Amino acid sequence: MIPFLDLRNTNKQYRKELIDACTRVVDSGWYIQGEETEAFEREFSSYCATKHCIGVANGLDALTLVLRAWKVQGKLKDGDEVIVPANTYIASILAITENNLKPVLVEPDETSYNICPHKTESAISSKTRVILAVHLYGQLADMPAIMDIAERHHLLVLEDAAQAHGANVNGRKAGNWGHASGFSFYPGKNLGALGDAGAITTHCSELAETVRAIGNYGGLKKYENIYQGVNSRLDELQAAVLRVKLKYLDKEISYRRKIAQTYLRTITNPQVIVPFNSTDPLVWEQHVWHLFVVRCEKRDELKIFLEENGIQTLIHYPIPPHKQQAYPNLNKMTFPVTEQIHQQVLSLPIGPMLSVDEAIRISEICNLFDGKRLA
């Protein structure tokens, strides 16, 4: 079986460095908010070319804490609206509702699957305060257009960069466009920890101080609490692991591009639709291919066919947020483009341990698919 993502062997490449990093933390006797976290925050902010990076417990917390900090600063209040793509992962919506804000869902651009600037601007109302731009599958949303809209309408922009570490537009990386950004370092991400971890990046010193305090029980000094905070901190072990893996991120991104190019060159079955806009040469300087997502009208049959031929695939994501049981108030809403995407998408294997020959083999199996379930 060709696995969707071989994390064991991906991390095995760096085994000695990872063990040395973890040993360094164990031997230090300091496990929370120490030198490893401080060093990773410096290194990741430098990588993103942002002024600040604040390590947090996970990617959902990163988004939630930014919105909460803006409320503390008086920039948001209960009931304010946040525009967000309808086809995102539910975490984007959870961060909004956790802060008693209202998600305003808009359809994505069918050519990129990212939030559509035109539909975003059309959704702006007198209560709109934030655009939450989700960078899906490893490609940035149209951030020049989004930032232009935000500036003209005096809105805040929060990037959900959980799938876009290292992605860029015109050389400007994810995490460096919006007023703030949230990153996830879930193990399967392009930059993945060995457990849950996340970070916030921003150029705003006031915001950085506020989110750091809120995530540390509400204070910057022990036993002095400015806010009613939470516990959301990047621990030393995960920070040490991320410092090792950050050194190899660009190399792994380069390899992912090579695999993606192989798929794009060799998948020729018209029933299997490869990512749009991927023939644009600029994409290879921008897209980091966290996922390689194809579309197929008979997606479930294709998934079974690939599995029967020894290829593991995943669906990102089978149910859109507005159809989830968690949000009954959204269930009657209809977003045809989003719903079609969620019914058709299938993620093929991609990652540092997938060989070019394996990618060609996967393409060959895709090309044999005729819409029926075959052995």
N, C-alpha and C positions, 0 to 999 in steps of 0.2 A: 504494500500500500504506500503510495506517495502521500505523505502527510500534508495537511494544509499549511502547517508551520512547524518546523522542527526546532522547538525551543531548546531542548536538551543539548543538541549538537551546536546550535547557535552559541549558547553560553559556554559550551565546552572549549570553543576556540580561545576563550579568555580565562580559562579555569584558573591558571596559576595567578594571574593578576587579580582575579576576583577573590580568591582565597587569601592572597596577601593583603588585599584591601580590608576584607572582613577581619582578618587577624589583627591588623593595625587598630581597628575599632575596638575589638575585644580587649586587646592589651592596653588600650588607652584608659579604660575605666570610665569613659565619658560617652554616654549613649544617646543623649537628647540635646539638640541645639549646641553642637560642638564644632570643632574645626572642619570636619568633613562636610557638614551642611553649609557652613560659611564658604568653604572653598567651591563646592558645587554651585552655589548660588552665584558666585563671582564668575565661574567658568561658563555657566549656561547663559547668564545675562550678556557676557561677552560674545558668545556664539550667536545669540539672537540680536546683538547690537542694541540692547536696551539698557536703561540706566539701573533698573532694579530687577531682581528675581527673589521671590519669597517661596521657599519650599513649604508644601502643605501635604496632608495625608493622602490625597488622591485627586483625580481630575474633577470629580463632581464638587468637592469642597472648593477647588480653585474658582470655579464659576460662581458658586453660592457665596463665597466670602467677598468676591468683588462686588456683587450686587448689594450684599449687606453693608459693605463699607460705604458704598455710594448713598445708601439710606442714612447711615450714621452721619455722613457729611452733609445731609440735607439736599442731595442732588436727586433723590428718589423718595417717593412715599408710597404707602399702601395703595394698591389699585392702579398704579402707573402701568403703562403698556410697554412690553418688550417684543419687538418684531423678531421672529425666529423662523427658519425654514421648517416646513411641515414634515419633511422627510428625514429629519435628524434622529439620532438616538435619543431615548427618553431622558437621559441625564441633562440634556440642554433644557428641557421643559421643567424637570424637577428643580433645577437651580432657580428658575423663575418663580414657581409657585411656592417654594420654600420661603421665599421672601415676601409673600403676599402681593406679588406683582401679577399682571395678567399677560399670558402669552398670546400674541397675535400671530397666527400661523400663516405663512405665505408659501405658494408653490415655488419649487426650484426651477432653475434654468435647465431645460432638458439636455442641453449640450454638455453641461459640466456636472450636473446634479447638485450644484451649490446654489445658495440663495440668489434669487433673481433681482438685480438692482431695480428694474422697472416696476416689478410687483411690490418690492419693498417700499419704494416711494409712494406708490398708489395706496399702500396700507397705512400710511402715516395719518394720525389723527391728533386732536388737541391734547390727548393723554399720552401720546408716544414719547418716551424718554430714552429708549435704548434700542440699538440694533445688535442682535446677537448673531454674528456671522460665523457659521460653522464651516470649517474647511474639511469637506468630506473626502475620504478615500486617499488623501495625500496631496490634494490640489487646493490651492488657496481660492477662496471666493474672489470675485472681482473687487478687490479692495480699493483700487483707485476710485471706482465708481461709488462704492459704499461710503468711503470717507468724504467724497464730494457731497453726497446726499446728506450725510450727517452734519457736515459743516453748514450747509445751506439751511438746514432745519434745526440746528443747535441741539443735536442729539449726541449721546454717548455711544461708543462702539466697543463691544466686548467680543474678542475673538475666542471661539471655541477651537483651539488648536490641538485637540487631543490626538488627531490623526495626521498632523502636518509638521512634525519636527523637521526643520531644515528646508521646508518648502518655501518658495519665494516668488515674488512678482517684481520684475525689473531689478533683481538683486537684493530686494528688501525682504527679509525673512518673516515667516509666521511669528507672531508675538511682538512684532515691531510696527504694526499698522494701527491697531486700535488704541483706545485710551487705556485698555488693559487686556490681558489675554490669560486664558487658562489652559494648562497642559496636563495631560495624563501620562504617567510613566508605567501604566499597567504592563505586565510582562510581555504581552504580545505586540506592543507598540514598536515603532522603528527604534525609539530609544526607550527600552523597557528595563524596569527594575526587577528584583527578585521577589516581588510582592507589590502591594499597592503603594503608590507615591504620586505626587503631583507638584505643580508649581504655578505661580502667577508671575507674569512679567509686565512691567509698566515703566513709563518714563516719569510718572508723577510721584514725587517723593512723599507727598501728603497721603496719597492712596497707599503707597507701600507701607508706611508706618501704621496706618489704620488697619490694613488687613493682617499685618504681622501681629498687632496687638489683639485683634479679635480672635485670631487662630491660636493665641497663647493665653487662653482663659480670660481674654479681655485686657491684658496689660503687657507692658514692655519690661516691667521690673517685677520680680517675684514678690507676691503678696500685695501688689498695688494694681488694682483693677479699675481701668477707665471705663470699660464697656462690659455688658453682660456677654461674655465671649464663649468660645467653644475650644475644644482641644483638637487642633488639626495642624500637626507639625511633621515635617519630613525628618525621619529618624536617621541617625548616623550611619547605620548599616546600609540602608538604601542609598543614602547620599554617596557613600564610598563606592558602591556598586555602579551608580550612575556616572561617577567621575571616570571610572575605567571605560565604560561603554561609550561615553560621549566622545572619546578620542577616536573611536572607530565608526562613528555615525555617518560621516560623509562617504567613507569607503563602502559601507553597506548600502547607502542610498544609491551610489553609482552602480552597484551590482543589481539592485532592484530595477533600475532603469534598463539595464541590459536584458533582464528577464522579461520586462514589459515589452521591450522592442521585439524580442523573440516571439512573444505571443501575437503582437500586432502584425508581424510579418507572416506568421504561419497559420493563424486561424482564418480560414477562408469560407467556412460554412455560413451562408447568409442567415441561417436560423440563430446563429450565435453572434450577437451584436457586441463588438468590442467598444471600449470607451470612445466617446465622441471627442473631436478636436485633437486626438492623439497623434495625428500626422503633422501637426504644427511643430516645426523645429524648436520653437521657444519652449514648448512643454518640457523638453528634455533638460532644460536649464531650471525648471520650476517645480515640476511634479516629483514627489518622492515615493509614489506608488506604495503607500502603506497597504493598500488593497488593490488587486486587479479584478475589477467587477465587470462581468459581462451581463447582457440581458438576453432572455429567451422567452418567447411566449409560452413554451412548454418547459418552464424552468424546473418543475419538480421531476419531470421525466428525464431531463438532462442531468440533474443531480444524481438520480438513481443510476442512470447509464454510466456516468463517470465512476460512481462507487463500485459498480459491478466490474468495471475495468481497472480497479485498483487505485482510484484517485479520490482523495478526500477533499470535499468542498464545504464552504459555510455560506449561510445567507445573512447578509447585513443590510436590512433587518427584515424579518418576516411580517411584522405588524407595525404600522406607523403609530406614533404617539397618540393621535386623535382617535384611534380605534382601540386603545388599551383600556382595560377594565379600571385602571387607576384613575382615569379621567372621564367619568360618565358624562360630565357636562360638555365634553367635546365630541362624544360618540356620534352625534347626529350630523356633524359637519362633514362636508364632502370636498376632497381635494383629488380630482381625477388623475393628475400627473403623478402626484405622490403615491397614490394607491396603485397605479400601474407599475411604477418603479418597484414598490415593495413586493408586488406579485411576480416580478420578472427577474430581479437581480440575483446573481450567483457569483460568489467570490472564488476565483481559482487560486491554487497554491502559489505563493510568492514569498520569497525570503532569502536570507543569505546562504542557506544550505541547499536550496533547490538548484540543480544543475541545469545548464542550457539544454542538454539532451533530454532531461525530464520534462522541461517546458515544451520541447518539440513533441515529445510523446503525448503530453496532455493535449496539445493542439491537434495532433493526429486523431485522437479519440473524439475531440469536439467535432472535427470535420466528418467523422463517420456517423454522427448523430442525425437521424432522419425523423425525429419527433416521436419515435416509438421506444418502448422499453425493450432493450435487446440484452442478451446474455453475453 
